[in-house]
């Protein structure tokens, strides 16, 4: 119930969902006699803000602070052997028509690919994959099957199909590995601040291992960057999701 409520709240405050609701409200008001002027002002402001949020400079400005400071892990530079590589869950969709890797969404595939790279560089390590998902086969199990298809020995894969979110992944990892365990924490760069918060709150010792960066390459100042794009809107959605999630985690720190 708690997770479901959190997901609904997260959807309502997402830029596209909230913006769409407010634009519809402003449009409705614009046709009334009493609030018509207010509605037209709100409609104009909403369209302008929506346009700006879809541009690369604004999207980069929002997501870059989350991703800064994280660089790809060089296994040879680790100051100690790391036995556990934890690949956080993302999303997938079952479809018998596509090969295993195509079942994972892009973020999940980035995460798993990085986890496999680190595992190959650290042959004594074990891969931990997690996530429940809404389908009959858990996200963790699908990820494990894709890892197998990439050449990882199934005996070296730990599957955690119970967690529904990042906090539960941290709780389950601590229960399985024990407090104080050092792990390579593999997830998207924008997700790392929140993931590190949860794992440290559980007494684990996570080393950040970014698998993907939305702000890579910076901003190229050209006409294309100043026009709205689907990629920029995805960056804004991700940034807002992470800021809200991090604020929520800190607000409820007592129950972590």
N, C-alpha and C positions, 0 to 999 in steps of 0.2 A: 504493500500500500504506500509506504513511504517513498519508494523508488518511483512508483507510478505518478504520485503527486508531483515529485521533483521533475519528472519528464514533462508533465503538462505545463508546469510553470516555466520550464526552460523553453518550451515551444512558444508560449504566449509572449515571452520577452525577446524572442529572436527578432532581428531587424526586419526580415521579410514578412513574418507573420504579424508582428505588431504594427509595422508600417502599413501593411495591407488593410488591417482592421481600422486603423486611424484614417486612412485615405477614404475608405468606404463611409466612415462616420462623417468626415468633412464633406464628402460629396452629397450625402443625405441632407446635411445641414444647409448646404448651399441652395437647396430648392425650397427652403422654408422662408417665410417672410420675416420672422423675428431674428433668426440667426444666419441668414443668407450671407451677409458680409463676412462673418466669422468663418463660415464654412469655406468660402472662396479663398480667404487668407490661408486657412489651414491646408486646403488642397494645393495651393501654390507652393507653400513652404514644404509640404510633404514631398511633392514632386521634385523640388530642388534638392532637398536632403537625400532623397532616393537616388537622384542622378549622381550626386557627389560621392555617396557611399559605393557606387559602382565603378569609381575610377581607381586606377592603380595606386596613385600617391596616397589617397586617403586610406585605402585598404592596407597598404604597406605600413602606414603610420600606426594603424591599430594593432597589427599582428607582430610587427618587428620587435617590440619590447618583450613579448613572450618568448621569442625564439633566440634573442641575443644571448651570447655567452655559452651557447652549446655548440660543440664541434664534434665531428665524427670521431669515434673511439679508435685509437691505434692499439690493438691488442699487445703489440710488442712494448708499448710504453706503460702498461699497467704495472703498478708497484707491487702487486701481489697476484697470485693465481686466483681467478674467479671461477667457481664451480658452477654457478647458476646464472643462466641468461633468461630473464623474464620478458616475454613478448606480450604486451598488453593487447587486449582484444579490440576489435573495431566493429566490422559488420560483414555480413555475407548474405547471399541469396541462393537457395538450392535450384539447380537447373541441370538436368541430365544431358542437355545438348552441348554443354561447354566443358572444356578441360578443367581439372581441379583448380588451378591457379585463378581462373576466371570467376570462380565462385566468390572470392574475396573482393571486397571493395578496394579501391586504390590505396587508401591509407593502410588498411590491414596488410595488403600485399607488400607495401614499402616496409612495414614493421617486420614482417616475417622474413623478407629478403635480407634485411640488416641483421636480424637475429641469426639466420643461417650463416651469414658471412662471419660473424663473430664466433659462432660455434665451430666452424671449420678452422678458424685461426687458433681456437682453444680446444683442441681435440678431447680433452678430459672433461669438458664442461657438459652440462645437461640443459636442455631447452625446456622452459616452462611456458605453455600456452594456455590462455584462459578466456572465459567469456561464455555466457549462456546463449543469448539471442532468442528470437521468437519462433524459431523453426524446430522441427522434431529432432534433428541432429544439431547438437550445440555448436556454437562458433569455435570453441576450443577444439572439438573433434575435427571439424572441417580444416582448421589451421594445421592440426597435426597431420592430417592426410596430405595436405599440400606440402608440408615440410618433408614428409616421406618421399613425395614425388620429386622433391629437390635433392634427394640423396641422403637425408638424415636418417640414421638408424632409429627405428621406432622405440627401441629399448632405451634410448637416451632422450626421449620426449616425455615430459610430465604433463598430463592433461588435467586442467581444472575447469570443469564445465558448469560450476555453480555460480560464480560471480556475475552480477548484473550491471555493475558499474565499477569505476576505478577504486572507490573505497573498499568495496567487497573484494576486489582483486588483491588489495594490500592486506586485508584481514586474512584471506585464505592463504596467501603466500606466507605470512608470518606463522599461521597455524601449521603449515606444512614444513617450513624450513627452520623455524625457530627465531626468536628475537636475536638481533645483532648480526644476522647473516648478511654478508656482502653479496649483492647481486648486480648484474648489469641490467639496467632497466631500459628496455627498448620500446620507444613509442615516438609519435610525431613530436617535433621540436616544440610546437605551440602547446602541446599537452603536457610537456615535461614539468613545468612549474607545479601544476596541480598534482600530477602523479608523484613527484618527489615529496610533496607535502604529505600526501596520504601514506606513502611507504615509510617516511621518517616518523610519522605519528604512530605507526605500529612498531617502532623500535628496530626497523630494518636499516641496513646500510646500503642504500642504492647509489650506483654510479650511473649518471645520465648517459644514455646512448641514443642520440637523435637519429631517427630513421628518415625523416622528411622535413623539408623547410619550405613554407609557402613564400617567404620573403627572399628566397635565394635569388641572386642576381641583382637585387635592389630595384630601383625604378629607372627605366629609360624614358627620358623626357621627350616624348613625341606625341603626335596627335592620337595615336592608338591608346596610349596610356591615359589620356584625358577623356576618353570615352568609356561609358559603362561596359563592363564585360561580365560574363557568368563567372569567370575565375575570380574576379575582384569581389563579387558578391559572396562567393564561397569563403574567401579569406575573411570578410567581415563577419559572416555567420560563425566561423570557427573562432575568431578572436572574441566575439561577444560571449559565445558559449563558454570559453575558457575563463574569461574574467568573471562571469557570473558563477561558474562552478567553483572557482578558487575562493571567491567571496563567501559562497555558501559553505564551503568546507571550513573556513576560518570561523564563521559565525557559529557553526555547530561543532566546534573543536572538542567540546566536552564529551560528545558521544562517539568520537572517533576511537 
